[in-house]
Amino acid sequence: MRSQAVLYAFNNVGHETPGRKFPGFRKPTQIRTYALSPREAVHLKMLPGDLLSVDGIAGVGELQIVAFSGDGGEALPALGLAATSELDTQSFDSAEFCGWVASKGGGERLSFGAHLLKASVEPIVLKAEKTADVWLVRPANTNDLINGTAGGVLSVSHAPAAPSGRPLPLPLGDMREEFTVQRGTGVAYELREGEIVQIIDIEGQQCSDFMAFRSDGLQSGQEWMIDSTATRSMVRRSYPEPGLFDKFYDREMRPMLNVVQDTCGRHDTFGLACTARGYEERGFPGHVNCSDNMSNALARYGVGRRSAWPAINFFWNTWVDPHHHTIQTEESHSRPGDYVAMKAMADMVCVSTACPDDIDPINGWNPTDIHVRIYRPDQPVRRAVAYREKEDAPMTISQNSAFHERLTSLTQQFAPARNLWAPVSFPSYGTLGEYWACREAVTVQDMSGLRKYDIIGPDAAKLMQLATTRNVEKLAVWRAYYTLMCDGSGTVIDDGTLLRLGPELFRWCCGSEESARTLEALARERELHVRIQDNRDALPNLALQGPKSRDLLQKIVFTQPHVPSLDQMKWFGLTVARLNDREGAPFLLSRTGYTGELGYEIFCAKSDAIAIWDAVMAAGEEFGVTPMGTAALEIIRIEAGLAARNAEFAPGVDAYEAGLGFAVDLKKEDFTGKDALERNAREPRRVLKGLLIDSDDVPAHGAPVYAGERQVGVVTSATRSPSLERAIAMARIAVEHAETGTNLEIGQLDGRMKRLGAAVSDIPFIDPQRKRARA
């Protein structure tokens, strides 16, 4: 599996004097690699001399290349190519491509000449002779995508002709102004209501202090600026983030700025900018500092001078030590080109600095410049945060799922689910309404944030047998397993559903990209003939859960005789179906879910997502179909005793301690972690149990569990159960205190001053025999 890089354009910044306008021009600075899945399209800008390298594509399908000149004309000759095929916009997820064509004046044009690259073992290298907008398209049939036979991931690299300058992200829209804040300086500037300010860390690991004042206040002699206490009280969080809790307020509790995008995710929101006194007391009298720089920059706006300025310390990596409650700091998490973008909710005066601190790690020991862009109002800037598969992976910006067009009319309450936005709840129903709909009728939930990997080839079964804890040799075609991946110590890496689509074809639906990296490493180590294909966002999926879910599906599911019908699907069965009839949109249907109720999951192509959503909602109207968000799902999955990543299983927690021993088959000849799990199964130290709490108080994740004065466990997940009408929790408890019925206490207020009485119980809390899901 190769990670998909973000498409960036870069400008040659150079060293500018503080506040001087910078015209900017695009200049790539490093090779960018893109991994294209079937039906995916990627857009990149090529300059004269740039190179485009396509890995050998034997066995992974085809690649079509379309190129346009600045005036919108076709420009394949700029790459030394000629049109050899016609681009079919139905053969890939073309919404972004068609939108781009329309924005360039192409209207509803549907015919495009393309150069088709077919199977080739050797890499193909193309050189741009002129500037061109290039689109790379992986055409594939939706049937092949659903069946896992559309081919593998194709790697394409774009190398600039003459790397130079420093990286800046592609502009978010129409800019009014941009300038560079040189290291060790500060710049004040005006921001009008509706405008967006983007503060960019050019080279990475550089902090930037920020403060803003309402213009109407300055005109009347009042310094109404961002107030840390008011903001903390209003948002009830310490850090800004897109979503519900994303604003900065003044002391009158009026919103000033709204966070739109944040690609770093770690900032110190309420600390002081560095001060002269701070440097003096460390032996550096006269050291340039941000507070003085801010006072100097703001003087022309009549702002009073201060020896210490409160500030939003963007990119400053701080945290509170959980044991000693002291503020800690280390190098910034920001990488080159990371930024924060905020929308002004009033006219204001702002100041930004490029911190001069070079005597401790906060700027990576090397202060650099900060770049500021100001965008005109009414720019279509999408709300987004950054997502990285792992620390050193390329960044992607959170995207809307294929169902977002329908979801956004029902709710504005979204939260990140890996690289996609997922709805938290739907105001028309409320979390409790969604909960009871799942228990008594049927719900539909966007689960597109799940990771889906196809494992294909003659050694596919052998790889999955080695990598997972269940016996894959017993898994029949059109059947699925809930199973685990563990490391050598038996610690759970990931859990998921393994679907068998053919003798040599599996689909692994899971929560973490680490699964794919684990499979890749194991395949290389054992020299197995297998391909691991990352479907990424090409297979959006819906979960239909609840006792009426089968009734709903019977109205819209069509299956061919050679695959299981809906009535023939037992628990953890699957089939390939179509919407309504043999000509309808294809989708994979599995009888699985994360609720403990009767339920199914639909996996489809992006181009068919809206049609399938509409069909589900129309067919489900008579059954009371209700959209469900992540908040209701969290209650239901805890009642059902279902494990979650970073809760029941986490680093250092083996499968048995996570309550997942039922998914481990120690009779298998070999699998990763078997020796450790055999040892731990004989003498477990901790087990996962339920706690029935004697009140409605819901303890926090990580709350200590006590027997008398001694801690004997820790809460992994907790909620209030509407069905049981009390608070419940799952907890990892020492085996000596884990017998059902044992009375324990959950510590609150530092674990000592308040205790919640609780009785140990078995899990699941509801329907322990899973009769509902098996119905």
N, C-alpha and C positions, 0 to 999 in steps of 0.2 A: 504493500500500500504506500502510495506517495501522498503527501499532504498537498492540498491545493493552496497556492500562494495567493495573496491579495493582489489585485491589479492596482499598481501604483504608478503615477507619473512623478517625475522628480524635477526640481528646479535647481539651477546653479545659483546658490545664495550669495556666496562671497561675503567678505566682512564689510558691513555697512555701518555708518555712523548711527547712533541711537535715534530712532524716530524717522529716519530718512526713508522715503518711499522707495520700494524695491519693485522694479517692473517685472522681473521674473521671466524665465523662459524654460521650456521643458527640456530636461536632459537626463536620460536614464543613467543610473550610477552602478548598477550591478545586474547580474543575470537573475532573471525571474523564471521559475519553473511552474508550470500549470499541469495539473493532473485532470484529464477530461474523462468523465464517466459517460456511458451511453446516453444519448439525447441531450448532452450538455453543450453549451456554446460559451466561448470566451472571446472577449474583445480586447485588443491591444493596439497601441499606437506605435508605428514603426517609422524611424527616421532614416535618412540615407546612410547606408553602411551598416545598419543593424542586421543581426543575424537571427534567423528563426530555425531552430533545430527540432526535428521530429524524430523521436525514438523509433526504432524498427517496429512496425505495427502488425507484423505477422501474427494472426490468431486473435487480434483484438478488435476487428471490425475495420471501418473506413474512416477517413477524415476528409472533410470538405473545407476548402479555403475560399473565402470571399474577401475582396479588398475594394476599398473606396478611396477616391481622391478627395481633396478638400471641398470641391464643389458638388460632391455626391455622386460623381460618375464612377463607373467600375474601373478598378486600377490593378487588376491581376498582373499586367505587364511590369508594374513596378517591382514585382517579386520574380520576374523572369518566367511567369506562368501564363497559361492561356486557359480559357474556360473549356472544360471537357465534360461538364455535366450541368444540370439545372438544380439549383437549391430548392428543396421542397420544405416549406415552412411547417408542414405537418410532420416531418420526420425528426424534429427535435423540439425541445421546449423553447419556443421562439418568441415568447412575449417580450423579453428584453430586447432582442434583436429588432423586432418589428417596431417597438417603441423608439429605438434609436434611429431607425430609418425614417420614421415619421417626423422625428425632431429635426432631421436634416432636410426636411422638405420633400421626402419621398412619398408622402401621402399613404395610400393603401396599396402601394406597389407590391406585387407578389412574385414577380419573376426576377431571378438573379442568376447570373452566370457564376459557376464555381469550378475550381480545380479539384478533382477527386484524386486523393492518394489512397491506393489499395495496398494489399499485403506487401511488406518489404522487411527483410531481415536487417539491413543496414540502416543507420540513421540517415535522414534526409535533411540537408542544410540549405536554406534559402537566404539570399541577401537582398535587402531593400535598396533599390536604386533611387527611389523617390519617397517622400513622405506619404504614408497611407494608413488608413484605419483598416485593420485586418480582423476578420472574424474567423475563428476556428470552430468548426461544427462537427460533432460526433453523431451522425444520423443513426437511428435505430428504430425498429418497430416496437410499439408498446407491448405487443404479445411477447416478444423476445425479452424485453426488460422484466416483465412480470415473471416469466419462466426462468430467468437467470441465464439466458443463452445469448445475450446481446453483445458479448465480448467484454474484454477487460478494460482497465484504466490505461489511457494513452498519455504519455509524458511529452510535453512540449516546452522548450526553453527559448527565452528571448534574451539575446545578448546585445547590449548597446555597442555602438561603434566606437565611442570615445568616452568612457566613464569619467565624469568630473563633477565637482561641486558636492553639495550635501543634500540628503534626501528630504523632500517635502511631499506630503500626501497630495493627491489630486485635489484641486479646489472643490469645495462643496457646492458652489453655485456662483452667482454673479457677484464679484468682489467690488466693494467701494474703495477699499484701501488695504494695503499690506505694508508691513515694515519689520525690520529685524531689531530686536533689543539685544545689543551687544553685551557680552558677559560682563558682570560687575556693574551694570547700569540699570536704570529704570526709565520707563516712558509712560507719560499720561496721555490719554486720548478720549475723545467723546464717542459715545454710543447712543444711537437713537432708538426709540421704542420699535421693536420688531426686528431690529438688526441682530445678526449673529456674530459673536466674536469667537474666533478659533485660536487657541493658544497652543503652539506647537513646540515640542522639544526636538530640536533639529538633529542633534547627535546622540541623544539618549542620556539618561541618568543626570539630568539637569533640572533643578527645582526652579519654579517661577512663582513668586508671591504676587497675589492679586487682591485688589480692593476696588470697590465701586461706590459712588455717591450719587444720590438723586439730584438731577440738575435743578429741579424746582426748589429743593432745599438749599443748595448753594446760592441761588439767586436771592433767597430770603435770609441768608446768613445762618442757615441750619446745616450741620454736617450729618445728614441722614445717610448713613452708610450701612453696609452689610453688618448685621449684628449677630455675633456667634450664639449668644444666649437665646435670642428670639428664634433663630434658625434651628438650633438644636431642639427647642421646645416644639416648634411647629412641625418639623419633619420626623421627630422622635428617632433620629439616627445621627451618627457622627460623620457620615460621609455622604456626598451626593451620589445619586445614581439615576439613570433614566427610569421612568415608571411613575409611581405615585409620590415618592419621596425624593424630589429632585430640585427643590427650589432654595434660593437664598433670600432671606428676609431682612428688612431694616428693623429698628427698635420699635417702630409702630406696627410691626407684624404685617407689613405690606410686602408682597413678593417683588423682588428686583430682577433676578436672573433665573432662568429655567435651563437646566442641563439637558442638552439635546444629544450629544454624542460624547463618549469617553472611551478611549482606547487603552488607557493604562489601568484604571480601576483602583489605584492606591494613591491616596493623597492625605495630607494633614489639613483638615478643613479649618480648624479653629486655633492654631498656634500663632505665635508672634513671628513676624519677619525678623531676620537676624538684626542685631543691634550693635552699636559701637561698644556698649558696656559688656555685651557678651564676649566680644573679641578681647577687650581690655582685660577682663578677668581670666582669660586664658593666656595672657602674655603677648597679645598682639595689638598694642595701642595704635590708633590711626588706621586700622584695617577698614577698607571700604565695606559698607554694609547696606542691606536692602532698606532698612528703615530710613536712613538718611537719603538714600536714592529716591524713595517714595516721596519724602517731604520735599526734596528739591524739584521733582517732576510735577508735583501737585501745586506748587507755590503759585503758578500763573493762574490757577483757578480759584485762588483765595482760600485754599484749605490750610488750616493751621498746622504748624510744624509739630511733630511728635518725636520723642527719642525712641519710642517703641511703637510700631504699627501692628495692630491685629491684622491678620491676612488669611486668605485661603492659600495654603502652601501647596500649589499643584505639583504633583510628582514627588513630593517629599514622603518617603516611606517611613511612617512611624506606627507604633502599636503600643498597647498597654500590656506589660508583662502580667500573665494571669496569676502568678504566684505572689509577686511583690508589689503589683499595681503601680509600677513606675513606667514612665514613658521611655520607650526604646526607639532607636533609629539605626538605619543601615543604608547601604546604597539604594538609590531609587530603582524601582521596577521598570521605569519607562525605557523604551527602546527608540532608536532613531525614527523620527516621524510620528511618534505617539502624540496625541493631542486631546484637548478638552474643548468642546464647542458649547456655548451658552447663548440663549436668546434673551435679549433685553426686554423687560416687561414695563419699562419706563425710560425716558431720556435720562442719561447718566454720564458721569465722568469716571473713567476707569484708570487704573495704573497697573502696569505689569513690569516685573523685574526679571533679570537673569542673575540668579543668586551668585555672589562672589566667593562663597565658602569653599576654601581649598585646604582646610586644616582638619577636616573630618570626612567621613565617607558619604555625606548626603548627596553630593554631586559627583560621586564616583571619583573623588579626589582631583577632578579636572573640570572646573567650571567652563561652560560653553554658552552659546547664544540661544535665544528664544525667538521664535518668529510669530507674529500676530497678523491675522487676517480679519477683516471686517466685511461681512456680506450684507447686501441690501435686503430690506424686508421681503417677506413672502417668497422666500426660497424654499423649494421642496426638499428640505433636508430631513431624511428619515431618522427617527429616534433609534439609537443603536449604542451598543457597547462592543468591546473587542472580545473575540474568542480565539483561544489558541488550544490546539489539541494537547500540547505539552509546552513546557517552559520555553524551549528553543524552536518551537514550530512557527511557521508564518502565521500572521494575524489575519483573521477574517472578521468582518463587521456583521453583527447580528442581522439576520434577514427575516422577512415575513414568510410564513409558511405558504404552501400552495392554497390553503383554505382561508387565508387572511381576508380576502375580499368579502367573504361571508361573515367571518368572526368579528371584523371591526365594526359592523353595523349592530352587533349584539353587546359588545363590551369594549371599554378602553383600558381594562385592567390586565396588563400583560407583564410577564416577567421572563428573563432569559432562560431558555432551555437549550443548553449548549449553544449552537450558533443560530437558533431560531427563537422568535418570540412565541410564548405559549400563554393562552388565557388563564388567569388565576381564578376568576369567578365571573358570573354573568348577573348584573344588577337586577334584571327582571325576575330572576328566580332566587338569587341568593345562594350562598354556600349550602345552607340547610335544605333549601328546595332542591338543589342539584343532588344532594346526598339521598334524600328520600325518593327522588325519581329513579336513581340507580337501584335502590333497594326494592322499589315497588313497581317500576315501569321499565323505562329504557332511556339511557343517556348516550350521547355521542360526544367524543372527546378527540381533539387534535393531538396525536402522539407522534407527530412527524420528527420531533427531536431525537427519537431513538436512532441508534446507529445500525445500519444494515450492511452486512458483508456476505458476498457470495463466495463460496469455497468450491472450486471447480477443478476436476482433473482426476486421473487414475488413482492418485494417492489421497484424494479428499477425505475418504472415510478413515484412512490411517491417521491423517493429521488430526482430525477431530477426536479420534479415539485417544490419541496421546495428549491432546490439549484440554479435554473436558472430563468431568468426574462421572458421567453416566456412560453406560455401555452402548456405544454407537452401533455396534454390530447387531443389536436388537432393535434398532430404529428402522422401521419400514418406510418405504416411499409413501408420501401423503400423511406422514405422522410427524409429531414434534415432541421434543423433550424440554422441560425446564432443567437447566444444568449450570455448572459453574466452571470457571477457569481459575486455577490456583497456581501459586508459585511453588518453589521447592520446599518452602516451610509450611505449606498448607494454607497460607493466607489467601483469602479470596481476592483475585484480581478483578473479576467481573462476574455477574450472573446474567442470564438471558435465556432466550428460547431458540433452540436449534431445530430448524425445519429441514426435512429431507424432501427435495423436489425431484430427485432422480438418484439412480445408483451411485453416480459420481458427482452429485450436485447438492450442496447444502446452502442454507441461508441462516446466518447467525445474526439474530436481533438482540441488541445488548445496549448498555448504557455508556460505554467508554471506548475511546479509540485505542486504549492500551490493549484491548483484546486483539485488534488487528496487528499491532506491533508484536505481540506475543506469538501470534500465529506465523507471522513472517519469519521471526527468529527461529522458531521451532522447525519450520519447513526448510530453512537454510541449513540448520544444524543436522537434520536427518536426511538432507538431500532428497526431498520428496518432490514428485512431479505434480505440482498443484499451483493454482492461481488464486490469490485472494483479491477479490474485487470490491472496492469501496463504492457503494451506491450513493453515499452521502445524501443529498437532498433529492435524488432522482426518484425515490419511492416514498412519497408522503403517505401517512397512514392514519386511519381513524379507528378508535376503539368504540364498539357498540356493546354496552354492558347493561345487564338487568334482566329480569324474568321475561320481559316482552321482546328481547332482542331477536330471538328466533322468529317470532311472529312478524316482526318488521322485515327481516331479511327474506322471508318467504315471498314477499310481494315484489322483490326486485332482483333476486338471484336467479340466473340461468346457468346451468352446467351441462356440459356434454356428457354422453354416456361413458366415456373412457376415464372419467375422473369421479371422485366421490360426490354425491349430491349433498345438498344442505341437510336433508333428513338422515343421511348416512354418516355425517360427521359426528364422531364422538369427541369427548374432551381431549384436547391437544391433537385433533385432526385438522387437516387442511385440504384445500382444493383450489383449482383455478376456475373462476367464474366470470360471467359477463353481466352487464347491467341490463336487465329486463329480457333480452333475447340474444340470439346468436350474433347479431350485428352490434351489440352494445359494447361499451367500454370494458376492456378486460381488467381484472384485478385478482390478486391472491387473497383468499379468505381463510383465516385460521380461527379455530375455536379456542381462543386464548384470551388472557386479560390480566389485569392487576387489581382486581376488586374482590375476588372470591365469589362473585355472582356468575350466573350463566352469562357468557359473553363471547364476542367475536372481534377480530381485527381485520381491517381491510387495508391492503397495500396496493397502490395504483400508480400510474404515471402522473406527473405533474399536470400534463395537458388535460387529463380527465378528472382532476380533483374537484373542480367546481360542479361538474355534472353529477358526480357521485354524491357530493354533499347535498345537492338539491334533491336528488332522488331519495336519499335517506330521510331528509326532513319531511318530504311530501308523504312518503310511505309511512312514516312514524307518527304523523299527526293524530291518527285515531288511537294510538297507543300512548299518547302523551310524551313523545320524545322530547328530551331536554338536553341542551348543551351543558357539558360539565367541565369545570376548570380544575386546576391542580390543587386548590384548597380542599374541595370536597373529596378528591381522590386520596389526599393524604389521610383524611379521617377514615375512609373506607379501607385503605390498605393496612392501616394499623389495626383496625378491628379484625381484619382477615389474617393478621399475623404475617404479613408479607415483608420481606427484608428490603432495605434501601441502602444504596451506596453511601458511605460516610456516616452511616447511622448504625444499623445492625452489623454490617461488615465494613471494615476499615483497615488501614495498615496495621499489622500486628495481630489481627483477629483471624483465627482459622475458621474453617467451614463449620465445625461443630460448635464453637463458641458463638458463631453468628446465627445459630439455630437452623443451619442448612445441611445438617448431616443426612437428611432424607434424600438429598440429591447426590450423595457420594456412594459409588458402588466399589467397595473394596475388593470385590471378587474379580474385578478386571485385572488383566495381567500386568498392565503398566499404564500410568498416566502421571503427569507432572504433579508432584506433591503427595503421591500415594504413601511413601514411607513415613513422612511426617504425620499424615492423617491417620495412618494405622496406629502409630504411637500415641497420638492424642486421643484417639477413640477409646483406647484402653484405660487411660487415666485422665479424663477431662478435668480441668481446673475450674472452668466457668461454663455455664450454659445459659441459653437465652430462654427467659420465662416471661409470663405476663404478670402484671400487677394490677389488681382491682383496688382502686384508691377510694378511701372513705369520704370523699368530698368531690366537689366540682373543680377544685384547684388543679390546674394542669402544670406539672413540673416541666422544667426546661430540659432540652437535650444535654446530657452530661451531668445531670443532677445526681449526687451521691445517694446510694441506698445503704441504710444502716441496720445492723442488729445491735441494739444498745448503743454503745459509743464507738463501735468499730464499723468502718465502712466495709461492706461485703459485696457491693455491686455498683452499677452505674446505669442510669436511664439512657436508652438508645433512641427511643421515639415515644411520644406521648400525645394524647388528644383527649377531648371530651367526647364520649360515645353517645350520640343521640339515641341509639337503640337501647343501651344499657343504662342511660340516664345517670352517668357518673364519669369521672375521669378514669382513664386507663393508660397503661404504659407497657412498653416492652423494655426489659432490662437484662443486662448481662450480670449474672449472679454467681457467686462462689457455690460450688456443688453442695457444700455442707449446709447451705441455707436455702436451697432451691426446691425443697419438697413442697408440692402443692398444698396450700392451706397455711403455710408458715407466715406469721405476722412479722412484717418488717416496717421500716419507716423511710420515707424519702426526705432528704434534708433540703430545707429552704433557708434563705438568709444566711449564707455562708455555711449551710449544712448543719447549723447548730441551734439557732434561735427559734426556728420553726420546723416542725416535722409533720409530714402527711402520713397518716396510717395507711397501710396497704397490705393486702393478702396476696401471696404468690398464687398464680393460676397457670393453667395450661394455655397455650395459644394454638390455633386462632381463638379469639374471644367469642366469635359468632360462627356457627356452623362448622364445628371442628372436623366433621367428616367430609367437608367440601361437597355436601349433597346438592347445594344450589348450583355450583359450577358443573357438576356431573349430570344435572337434570336433563 
